[in-house]
């Protein structure tokens, strides 16, 4: 068993599941989407991105691209929250919550592509 692959797979799957946990729920209800879960998803996604830097294969490049897309979407979702809560002072409205959740949905799609790549890479691995 390759410990490096286990750690890599762990962070890829954890990023996807945390993102899914934040995404699920009514898009316009801010109480359904915990901001700490968003920041946990972003943190784990950033860790997964760092782990993908070492792979120099074509599949590694696609892994890195999906991770960068997820990071960009999650950072954007965090900025929507920051803008709504701290800058405008209006708090999380239905519109800003929907924007934040939609951006995390894009990150979720990128994470799912990364998981599919990970599983397909594992299935084709030969000793």
C-alpha positions as CSV (number, residue, x, y, z in Angstrom):
1,X,0.0,0.0,0.0
2,X,1.3,3.4,-1.0
3,X,0.8,5.9,1.9
4,X,1.2,8.8,-0.5
5,X,-1.8,7.6,-2.6
6,X,-3.9,7.0,0.5
7,X,-3.3,10.5,1.8
8,X,-4.0,12.0,-1.7
9,X,-7.2,10.0,-2.0
10,X,-8.3,10.9,1.5
11,X,-8.0,14.7,0.8
12,X,-9.6,14.5,-2.6
13,X,-12.6,12.6,-1.2
14,X,-12.8,14.7,2.0
15,X,-12.9,17.9,-0.2
16,X,-15.7,16.5,-2.2
17,X,-17.8,15.4,0.8
18,X,-17.3,18.6,2.7
19,X,-18.3,20.5,-0.4
20,X,-21.4,18.3,-0.8
21,X,-22.4,18.8,2.8
22,X,-22.3,22.6,2.4
23,X,-24.1,22.5,-1.0
24,X,-27.1,20.4,0.0
25,X,-30.2,22.2,1.3
26,X,-32.5,25.0,0.2
27,X,-30.5,27.5,-1.9
28,X,-32.3,30.5,-0.5
29,X,-32.2,29.6,3.2
30,X,-28.9,30.8,4.8
31,X,-29.6,28.6,7.9
32,X,-29.2,25.5,5.8
33,X,-25.6,26.3,4.8
34,X,-23.0,26.6,7.6
35,X,-20.2,29.0,6.8
36,X,-17.7,27.0,8.8
37,X,-18.4,24.0,6.5
38,X,-17.7,26.2,3.5
39,X,-14.3,27.3,5.0
40,X,-13.5,23.7,5.9
41,X,-14.3,22.6,2.3
42,X,-12.0,25.4,1.1
43,X,-9.2,24.5,3.4
44,X,-9.2,20.9,2.5
45,X,-9.5,21.7,-1.1
46,X,-6.4,23.9,-0.9
47,X,-4.6,21.0,0.8
48,X,-5.6,18.7,-2.0
49,X,-4.4,21.2,-4.5
50,X,-1.0,21.3,-2.9
51,X,-0.8,17.5,-2.9
52,X,-1.5,17.5,-6.7
53,X,1.5,19.7,-7.5
54,X,4.0,16.8,-7.5
55,X,2.4,14.7,-10.2
56,X,4.0,15.4,-13.6
57,X,1.7,13.2,-15.8
58,X,-1.1,14.3,-18.1
59,X,-3.6,12.9,-15.7
60,X,-1.9,14.8,-12.9
61,X,-2.3,18.0,-14.9
62,X,-6.1,17.4,-15.2
63,X,-6.3,16.6,-11.4
64,X,-4.6,19.9,-10.7
65,X,-6.9,21.8,-13.1
66,X,-10.0,20.4,-11.4
67,X,-8.6,21.3,-8.0
68,X,-7.8,24.9,-9.1
69,X,-11.3,25.3,-10.5
70,X,-12.8,24.0,-7.2
71,X,-10.5,26.4,-5.2
72,X,-11.6,29.3,-7.4
73,X,-15.2,28.5,-6.9
74,X,-15.0,28.1,-3.2
75,X,-12.9,31.3,-2.7
76,X,-15.6,33.1,-4.8
77,X,-18.3,31.7,-2.5
78,X,-16.4,32.8,0.5
79,X,-16.1,36.3,-1.0
80,X,-19.8,36.4,-1.6
81,X,-20.4,35.6,2.1
82,X,-17.8,38.2,3.2
83,X,-19.3,40.9,1.0
84,X,-22.9,40.1,2.2
85,X,-22.0,39.9,5.9
86,X,-19.2,42.4,6.4
87,X,-19.3,44.9,3.6
88,X,-23.0,45.6,2.8
89,X,-24.1,44.9,6.4
90,X,-27.4,43.5,5.2
91,X,-26.5,39.9,6.1
92,X,-27.2,36.8,4.1
93,X,-30.2,37.4,1.9
94,X,-31.9,34.8,-0.2
95,X,-30.0,36.2,-3.3
96,X,-26.6,36.2,-1.8
97,X,-27.1,32.7,-0.3
98,X,-28.2,31.4,-3.7
99,X,-25.1,32.9,-5.3
100,X,-22.8,31.4,-2.6
101,X,-24.4,27.9,-2.9
102,X,-24.3,28.1,-6.7
103,X,-20.6,28.8,-6.6
104,X,-20.1,25.9,-4.3
105,X,-22.1,23.7,-6.7
106,X,-19.5,24.5,-9.4
107,X,-16.8,23.5,-7.0
108,X,-18.7,20.3,-6.2
109,X,-18.8,19.4,-9.9
110,X,-15.0,20.0,-10.2
111,X,-14.5,17.8,-7.1
112,X,-16.7,15.0,-8.6
113,X,-14.6,15.1,-11.8
114,X,-11.5,14.8,-9.6
115,X,-13.0,11.8,-7.8
116,X,-13.9,10.1,-11.0
117,X,-10.4,10.6,-12.3
118,X,-9.0,9.2,-9.1
119,X,-11.2,6.1,-9.3
120,X,-10.5,5.6,-13.0
121,X,-6.7,5.9,-12.4
122,X,-7.0,3.4,-9.6
123,X,-8.9,0.9,-11.7
124,X,-6.3,1.1,-14.5
125,X,-3.3,0.8,-12.2
126,X,-1.3,-2.4,-12.7
127,X,1.5,-3.7,-10.5
